[in-house]
């Protein structure tokens, strides 16, 4: 008689149910796994054999039977070692070494040769699946207990070894249910490097507005002007994530195998891939679809230093997530949608040598080289950069003064208040920041005073700006007004928004 145990497979960052079925027949010993399993699944035969033997049970090789394990549905590719434990449990039930059926339990876990359970990716998604299916409990490795406990309504049984799990299912030594509740990691003190950057007041103001509204920002300037330092310091300005946002991010990191601490972090992610990164590494994909940097930066910051040095196909692939907040990865078997609501911060030189536009340096690049360098960033991508600022090199003799401690605290407080106002205003539409406002609702959430509307329309028409730029200026002005705790968007807000958006020196040769 065939027996079955319920497990789960990862599709992107979401889990789908997988039924582990096993059947046996008399004959020469064989142990076969079918159901489109990858190499890790096929290798599980040896892991399961050793784990069963070292846990004190009769191993498959000791029986003159042919065992067939089917991972259903058979047309869904199964990847990873998370099927070790459910296959072992199904085998013990089939061979009558375990009488329990485990029909209301979802089981996921990797086995070591000695029977110990190892950390397994995607446990958070599997627990959410168990909750959605109405199951009473889920069995996971002990090291994944806190991760699974983020989901309430499902009993989390965390076992350290195969023998512990079997004893629990037999009712001999029950494992206590891990109390539900999100275990938020200890918040590290925010980075205060922004306070120690000398000068660059215009660039600092641009990044404050960007951080407050989640706007994309592009900085161009000569080498050594502080673009990279400014970009990296923005992480210290962002407010902590809400509990809902933290669990969203934790689910992505769990699927990617990066949630090793088994806790939810409230600090927003900051991802800075190297410019040699492949498209799959940045936007996600690969033979085994994994979240890329755009998804790992969800609800946080994606920093691309030396922006023109990234491959053209990598940069163009960013256009969809920048507009939609998601990335679609298509394969022959179907498409997978991954979340990618991030704040993009880019840094670049104005030309190959970096001195173009600097009055105190000589540019050695030819006109052809400058044009070719600028064309590495397409117009559509540049149009999606909400804030564009030119960062000039500071002179040591100007007596520039660093921002002091109380100022950086006040800046963080103003950004936090601005974000709170946005959440209160935008939550009915399911949005979090002003940058997420779409073209359908921009007039609803960004109401301008008549004089401000006339000013904006005049400049847009005179400079022949796109409607995207028109909407983005409105959203930036909305953020500036939020920083001032103002519900009304006036001329001064529009004027500053236009100065942040319309910057012809960002790529000087385009003027």
C-alpha positions as CSV (number, residue, x, y, z in Angstrom):
1,X,0.0,0.0,0.0
2,X,1.4,3.4,-1.0
3,X,1.8,6.0,1.8
4,X,2.3,9.7,1.4
5,X,3.6,12.7,3.4
6,X,3.1,16.4,2.6
7,X,6.1,18.6,1.9
8,X,6.7,21.8,-0.1
9,X,8.7,23.1,-3.1
10,X,10.0,26.7,-3.6
11,X,8.8,28.5,-6.7
12,X,10.7,31.8,-6.5
13,X,10.0,32.9,-3.0
14,X,6.7,31.2,-2.6
15,X,6.1,27.5,-1.6
16,X,3.8,25.1,-3.4
17,X,2.6,21.7,-1.9
18,X,4.5,18.6,-2.9
19,X,3.1,15.1,-2.0
20,X,5.9,12.6,-1.2
21,X,4.5,9.2,-2.1
22,X,6.2,5.9,-1.5
23,X,5.5,2.3,-2.5
24,X,7.4,-1.0,-2.1
25,X,7.3,-4.4,-3.8
26,X,9.2,-7.6,-3.2
27,X,12.4,-8.0,-5.3
28,X,16.0,-7.1,-5.5
29,X,16.7,-4.0,-3.4
30,X,16.3,-0.7,-5.2
31,X,15.5,2.8,-4.0
32,X,14.3,5.2,-6.7
33,X,13.1,8.8,-6.6
34,X,11.0,10.0,-9.5
35,X,9.1,13.3,-10.0
36,X,11.6,15.6,-11.7
37,X,14.1,15.9,-8.9
38,X,17.5,17.7,-9.3
39,X,20.9,16.4,-8.4
40,X,20.5,17.2,-4.7
41,X,17.2,15.3,-4.6
42,X,18.8,12.2,-6.3
43,X,21.7,12.3,-3.9
44,X,19.3,12.3,-1.0
45,X,19.1,8.5,-1.3
46,X,22.5,8.1,0.3
47,X,21.9,10.7,3.0
48,X,18.5,9.2,3.9
49,X,20.1,5.6,4.0
50,X,22.8,6.7,6.4
51,X,20.5,8.9,8.6
52,X,18.0,6.0,9.0
53,X,20.8,3.6,9.9
54,X,22.5,5.9,12.4
55,X,19.1,6.7,14.0
56,X,18.5,3.1,15.0
57,X,16.0,2.1,12.3
58,X,16.2,-0.6,9.7
59,X,17.7,0.9,6.6
60,X,16.3,0.3,3.0
61,X,19.4,-1.8,2.0
62,X,18.5,-4.3,4.8
63,X,15.2,-5.2,3.1
64,X,14.7,-7.2,0.0
65,X,12.3,-4.7,-1.5
66,X,12.1,-2.2,-4.3
67,X,11.1,1.2,-3.1
68,X,9.8,3.9,-5.4
69,X,9.4,7.5,-4.2
70,X,7.3,9.9,-6.2
71,X,7.3,13.6,-5.7
72,X,4.0,14.9,-7.0
73,X,3.1,16.8,-9.1
74,X,5.6,15.1,-11.4
75,X,5.9,18.0,-13.8
76,X,7.1,20.4,-11.2
77,X,10.9,20.6,-10.8
78,X,12.0,19.7,-7.3
79,X,15.3,21.2,-6.1
80,X,17.3,21.1,-2.9
81,X,17.7,18.8,0.1
82,X,14.6,19.8,1.9
83,X,12.8,16.5,0.9
84,X,15.2,14.4,3.0
85,X,13.1,14.3,6.1
86,X,9.7,13.8,4.5
87,X,11.1,10.9,2.3
88,X,12.6,9.3,5.5
89,X,9.3,9.6,7.3
90,X,7.4,8.2,4.4
91,X,9.8,5.3,4.3
92,X,9.4,4.5,8.0
93,X,5.6,4.6,7.6
94,X,5.8,2.3,4.5
95,X,8.0,-0.2,6.4
96,X,5.7,-0.1,9.5
97,X,8.5,1.3,11.7
98,X,6.2,4.3,12.3
99,X,2.5,3.9,12.6
100,X,1.5,7.6,12.5
101,X,0.1,9.0,9.3
102,X,1.1,12.7,9.6
103,X,-1.8,13.6,7.4
104,X,-2.3,17.1,8.9
105,X,1.4,17.9,9.0
106,X,3.8,19.5,6.5
107,X,7.4,18.3,6.8
108,X,10.5,19.9,5.4
109,X,14.1,19.4,6.4
110,X,17.6,18.3,5.3
111,X,19.2,15.3,6.9
112,X,22.9,14.8,7.8
113,X,24.5,11.3,7.6
114,X,24.2,11.0,11.4
115,X,20.4,11.8,11.4
116,X,20.7,15.4,12.5
117,X,18.5,18.0,10.8
118,X,20.4,20.9,9.0
119,X,19.3,24.4,8.1
120,X,16.9,24.4,5.2
121,X,16.1,27.3,2.8
122,X,12.5,28.5,2.4
123,X,11.1,27.5,5.7
124,X,9.2,30.7,6.2
125,X,7.5,30.2,2.8
126,X,6.7,26.6,3.7
127,X,5.1,27.7,7.0
128,X,3.0,30.3,5.2
129,X,1.9,27.5,2.9
130,X,1.0,25.2,5.8
131,X,-1.1,28.1,7.3
132,X,-2.9,28.7,4.0
133,X,-3.7,25.0,3.6
134,X,-5.2,24.9,7.1
135,X,-2.7,22.3,8.5
136,X,-2.3,22.0,12.2
137,X,1.5,21.8,12.3
138,X,4.8,21.9,10.4
139,X,7.9,19.9,11.3
140,X,11.2,21.8,10.6
141,X,14.8,21.6,11.7
142,X,15.5,23.1,15.1
143,X,17.7,25.7,13.7
144,X,14.8,27.0,11.6
145,X,12.4,27.2,14.6
146,X,12.4,31.0,15.0
147,X,12.0,31.5,11.3
148,X,8.9,29.3,11.1
149,X,7.5,30.8,14.3
150,X,7.0,34.1,12.5
151,X,3.7,32.7,11.2
152,X,1.0,32.4,13.7
153,X,-1.8,29.8,13.5
154,X,0.5,26.8,12.8
155,X,2.1,24.6,15.4
156,X,5.9,24.6,14.8
157,X,7.5,21.4,15.7
158,X,11.3,21.9,15.6
159,X,13.3,18.7,15.8
160,X,17.1,18.4,16.1
161,X,17.3,14.8,14.8
162,X,15.3,12.2,12.8
163,X,14.9,10.1,15.9
164,X,13.4,13.1,17.8
165,X,10.8,13.6,15.0
166,X,9.9,9.9,15.0
167,X,9.5,9.9,18.8
168,X,7.2,12.9,18.5
169,X,5.1,11.3,15.7
170,X,4.8,8.1,17.8
171,X,3.7,10.2,20.8
172,X,6.5,8.8,22.9
173,X,8.4,12.1,23.5
174,X,6.3,15.0,22.2
175,X,8.3,18.0,21.0
176,X,6.9,21.3,22.5
177,X,5.4,23.7,20.0
178,X,7.6,26.7,19.4
179,X,5.7,29.8,20.6
180,X,4.5,31.9,17.7
181,X,5.9,35.4,17.4
182,X,8.4,37.3,15.3
183,X,11.8,37.5,16.8
184,X,13.2,40.8,15.6
185,X,16.9,41.0,15.6
186,X,18.7,43.5,17.9
187,X,18.7,46.8,16.1
188,X,22.2,48.0,15.4
189,X,22.7,51.7,16.0
190,X,22.1,53.6,12.7
191,X,25.2,54.5,10.7
192,X,26.1,58.1,11.4
193,X,28.6,58.6,8.6
194,X,26.2,61.1,6.9
195,X,27.0,63.5,9.8
196,X,30.7,63.3,9.1
197,X,30.6,64.2,5.4
198,X,32.0,67.7,5.0
199,X,30.4,70.1,2.6
200,X,28.2,68.8,-0.3
201,X,25.1,70.5,1.1
202,X,23.2,70.3,-2.2
203,X,23.9,66.6,-2.6
204,X,23.0,65.9,1.1
205,X,19.7,67.7,0.7
206,X,18.9,65.6,-2.5
207,X,19.6,62.4,-0.6
208,X,17.4,63.5,2.4
209,X,14.5,64.0,0.0
210,X,15.3,60.7,-1.7
211,X,15.3,58.8,1.6
212,X,12.1,60.5,2.8
213,X,10.1,59.5,-0.3
214,X,11.9,56.4,-1.5
215,X,12.9,58.2,-4.7
216,X,15.6,57.0,-7.1
217,X,18.7,59.2,-7.2
218,X,21.6,59.5,-9.6
219,X,24.8,61.4,-8.6
220,X,27.4,62.4,-11.2
221,X,30.7,64.1,-10.4
222,X,34.4,64.0,-10.5
223,X,36.4,61.3,-8.8
224,X,36.9,61.9,-5.1
225,X,33.9,64.2,-4.8
226,X,32.3,61.9,-2.3
227,X,29.6,60.2,-4.4
228,X,30.2,56.7,-3.0
229,X,30.5,57.9,0.6
230,X,27.2,59.9,0.2
231,X,25.4,56.9,-1.3
232,X,26.5,54.5,1.4
233,X,25.6,56.9,4.2
234,X,22.0,57.0,3.1
235,X,21.4,53.6,4.8
236,X,21.8,55.5,8.1
237,X,19.0,57.9,7.3
238,X,16.3,55.4,6.5
239,X,13.8,54.6,9.3
240,X,13.4,51.0,10.5
241,X,11.0,48.7,8.6
242,X,7.6,48.0,9.9
243,X,6.9,44.4,11.1
244,X,5.0,43.7,7.8
245,X,7.9,45.0,5.7
246,X,10.4,43.0,7.8
247,X,8.5,39.8,7.2
248,X,8.3,40.5,3.5
249,X,12.1,40.9,3.3
250,X,12.7,37.9,5.6
251,X,10.7,35.7,3.2
252,X,13.0,36.7,0.3
253,X,16.1,36.1,2.3
254,X,14.8,32.8,3.6
255,X,14.2,31.6,0.0
256,X,17.7,32.7,-0.9
257,X,19.3,30.9,2.0
258,X,20.5,34.1,3.6
259,X,18.3,34.2,6.7
260,X,20.8,32.2,8.8
261,X,20.1,34.1,12.0
262,X,16.5,32.9,11.9
263,X,15.4,36.3,13.0
264,X,13.7,39.3,11.3
265,X,15.8,42.4,10.8
266,X,14.3,45.8,11.1
267,X,17.2,47.5,9.4
268,X,16.5,48.1,5.7
269,X,18.6,46.1,3.3
270,X,21.5,47.8,1.4
271,X,22.8,46.0,-1.6
272,X,25.7,47.1,-3.7
273,X,26.6,44.6,-6.4
274,X,29.9,45.0,-8.4
275,X,29.6,46.4,-11.9
276,X,30.8,43.0,-13.3
277,X,27.7,41.2,-11.8
278,X,25.7,39.2,-14.3
279,X,22.0,39.9,-15.2
280,X,20.9,36.8,-13.2
281,X,22.8,38.1,-10.1
282,X,21.2,41.5,-10.3
283,X,17.7,40.9,-11.4
284,X,17.4,37.2,-10.4
285,X,17.1,34.0,-12.4
286,X,19.5,31.3,-13.2
287,X,18.9,27.6,-13.8
288,X,17.4,27.5,-10.3
289,X,15.5,30.7,-10.1
290,X,16.9,32.7,-7.2
291,X,16.1,36.2,-6.0
292,X,18.6,38.7,-7.4
293,X,20.0,41.9,-5.9
294,X,16.9,43.9,-6.9
295,X,14.8,41.5,-4.7
296,X,17.3,41.3,-1.9
297,X,17.1,45.1,-1.8
298,X,13.3,45.0,-1.5
299,X,12.1,47.8,0.9
300,X,15.7,49.1,1.0
301,X,18.5,50.5,-1.2
302,X,20.1,49.2,-4.3
303,X,23.4,51.1,-4.9
304,X,25.0,50.8,-8.3
305,X,28.5,52.4,-8.2
306,X,30.1,53.3,-11.5
307,X,26.7,53.0,-13.2
308,X,27.9,53.2,-16.8
309,X,30.3,50.3,-16.2
310,X,27.4,47.8,-15.7
311,X,26.4,45.8,-18.7
312,X,23.8,47.4,-20.9
313,X,21.4,44.4,-20.6
314,X,21.7,44.6,-16.8
315,X,20.8,48.3,-16.7
316,X,17.9,47.9,-19.1
317,X,16.5,45.0,-17.1
318,X,16.0,47.5,-14.2
319,X,13.3,49.4,-16.0
320,X,10.5,46.9,-15.2
321,X,11.1,46.7,-11.4
322,X,11.6,50.5,-11.2
323,X,8.2,51.0,-12.7
324,X,6.2,48.0,-11.3
325,X,8.0,47.1,-8.1
326,X,8.3,43.5,-9.3
327,X,10.5,41.5,-11.6
328,X,9.1,38.8,-13.9
329,X,11.5,35.9,-14.7
330,X,10.2,33.8,-17.5
331,X,11.2,30.2,-18.2
332,X,9.8,27.5,-20.5
333,X,7.8,26.1,-17.6
334,X,6.2,29.5,-16.7
335,X,6.9,32.9,-15.2
336,X,7.8,33.7,-11.6
337,X,7.1,37.1,-10.1
338,X,9.5,38.4,-7.4
339,X,9.1,41.6,-5.3
340,X,11.5,44.4,-6.1
341,X,10.4,47.7,-4.5
342,X,13.7,49.3,-3.9
343,X,15.3,52.7,-3.9
344,X,17.9,52.9,-6.7
345,X,20.9,55.1,-6.0
346,X,23.5,55.4,-8.8
347,X,26.9,57.0,-8.9
348,X,28.9,57.8,-12.1
349,X,31.6,60.0,-13.5
350,X,30.6,62.6,-16.1
351,X,33.2,61.2,-18.6
352,X,35.8,58.4,-18.8
353,X,38.5,60.5,-17.1
354,X,36.0,62.0,-14.7
355,X,37.1,65.6,-15.0
356,X,34.4,67.0,-17.3
357,X,32.6,69.9,-15.7
358,X,35.3,70.5,-13.0
359,X,36.7,74.0,-13.4
360,X,39.9,73.0,-11.5
361,X,40.7,70.0,-13.7
362,X,41.3,69.3,-17.4
363,X,39.2,66.8,-19.2
364,X,41.4,64.6,-21.5
365,X,38.5,62.8,-23.2
366,X,37.6,63.3,-26.8
367,X,34.0,64.4,-27.8
368,X,33.5,60.9,-29.2
369,X,34.6,59.2,-26.0
370,X,32.3,61.4,-23.9
371,X,29.3,60.8,-26.1
372,X,29.9,57.0,-26.1
373,X,30.3,57.0,-22.3
374,X,27.0,58.9,-21.9
375,X,25.1,56.6,-24.2
376,X,25.8,53.7,-21.8
377,X,22.9,54.9,-19.8
378,X,19.8,55.0,-22.0
379,X,17.3,57.8,-22.0
380,X,14.4,55.7,-20.6
381,X,16.6,54.6,-17.7
382,X,17.8,58.1,-17.0
383,X,14.2,59.3,-17.1
384,X,13.4,56.9,-14.3
385,X,15.9,58.5,-12.0
386,X,13.7,60.8,-9.9
387,X,16.5,62.9,-8.5
388,X,19.6,63.9,-10.5
389,X,22.4,65.8,-8.8
390,X,25.9,66.9,-9.9
391,X,28.5,66.4,-7.1
392,X,31.4,68.8,-7.5
393,X,34.8,68.3,-5.7
394,X,35.1,70.3,-2.5
395,X,38.1,72.5,-1.8
396,X,39.9,72.0,1.4
397,X,40.5,75.7,1.9
398,X,36.8,76.7,1.9
399,X,36.4,76.0,5.6
400,X,33.7,73.4,5.2
401,X,32.0,72.3,8.4
402,X,30.7,68.8,9.2
403,X,27.1,68.2,10.2
404,X,27.0,67.9,14.0
405,X,25.2,65.2,16.1
406,X,21.9,67.0,16.8
407,X,21.5,67.8,13.1
408,X,21.7,64.2,12.0
409,X,19.2,63.2,14.7
410,X,16.8,65.9,13.5
411,X,17.3,64.7,9.9
412,X,16.4,61.1,10.8
413,X,13.3,62.4,12.8
414,X,12.1,64.5,9.9
415,X,12.5,61.6,7.5
416,X,10.7,59.2,9.9
417,X,7.8,61.7,10.2
418,X,7.6,62.1,6.5
419,X,7.4,58.4,6.0
420,X,4.7,58.1,8.7
421,X,2.6,60.8,6.9
422,X,3.0,58.9,3.6
423,X,1.9,55.6,5.1
424,X,-1.2,57.2,6.7
425,X,-2.1,58.9,3.4
426,X,-1.3,56.0,1.0
427,X,-2.3,52.9,3.0
428,X,-5.8,52.8,1.5
429,X,-4.2,52.4,-1.9
430,X,-1.8,49.7,-0.6
431,X,1.2,52.0,-1.0
432,X,4.0,52.9,1.4
433,X,6.1,55.8,-0.1
434,X,5.4,58.7,-2.5
435,X,7.7,57.1,-5.1
436,X,5.2,54.2,-5.5
437,X,2.3,56.6,-6.5
438,X,1.1,55.6,-10.0
439,X,0.0,57.8,-12.8
440,X,-3.7,57.0,-12.0
441,X,-3.5,58.4,-8.5
442,X,-0.8,61.1,-8.7
443,X,-3.5,63.8,-9.0
444,X,-5.3,62.4,-6.0
445,X,-2.4,62.3,-3.6
446,X,-0.3,65.2,-5.0
447,X,-2.7,68.2,-5.1
448,X,-0.9,71.4,-6.0
449,X,-1.8,74.9,-5.3
450,X,-3.0,76.7,-8.5
451,X,0.2,78.8,-8.8
452,X,2.4,75.7,-8.3
453,X,0.5,73.9,-11.0
454,X,0.9,76.8,-13.4
455,X,4.7,76.9,-12.7
456,X,5.1,73.2,-13.2
457,X,3.1,73.1,-16.5
458,X,5.1,76.1,-17.8
459,X,8.5,74.5,-17.2
460,X,7.4,71.1,-18.5
461,X,6.2,72.6,-21.7
462,X,9.2,74.9,-22.2
463,X,11.7,72.1,-21.7
464,X,9.6,69.5,-23.5
465,X,9.7,67.1,-20.6
466,X,7.9,63.8,-20.6
467,X,4.8,63.1,-18.7
468,X,6.8,60.7,-16.5
469,X,9.0,63.6,-15.5
470,X,5.9,65.7,-14.9
471,X,4.5,63.1,-12.5
472,X,7.9,62.5,-10.8
473,X,8.3,66.2,-10.1
474,X,4.9,66.2,-8.4
475,X,5.8,63.2,-6.3
476,X,9.2,64.8,-5.3
477,X,7.3,68.0,-4.3
478,X,4.9,65.9,-2.3
479,X,7.9,64.5,-0.3
480,X,9.4,67.9,0.2
481,X,6.1,69.1,1.6
482,X,6.0,66.0,3.9
483,X,9.4,66.9,5.2
484,X,8.0,70.3,6.2
485,X,4.8,68.7,7.7
486,X,2.8,70.5,5.1
487,X,-0.3,69.1,3.4
488,X,-0.3,71.8,0.7
489,X,2.2,71.6,-2.2
490,X,3.2,75.2,-3.0
491,X,5.5,76.9,-5.5
492,X,8.6,76.6,-3.4
493,X,8.1,72.8,-3.2
494,X,7.7,72.6,-6.9
495,X,10.7,74.8,-7.5
496,X,12.9,72.7,-5.3
497,X,11.6,69.5,-6.9
498,X,12.4,70.8,-10.4
499,X,15.9,71.7,-9.3
500,X,16.4,68.2,-8.1
501,X,14.9,66.6,-11.2
502,X,16.1,68.9,-14.0
503,X,19.9,68.9,-13.8
504,X,21.5,69.4,-17.2
505,X,25.0,69.0,-15.7
506,X,24.3,65.4,-14.7
507,X,25.4,64.4,-18.2
508,X,26.9,67.7,-19.4
509,X,27.2,66.9,-23.1
510,X,23.4,66.4,-23.3
511,X,22.8,70.1,-22.8
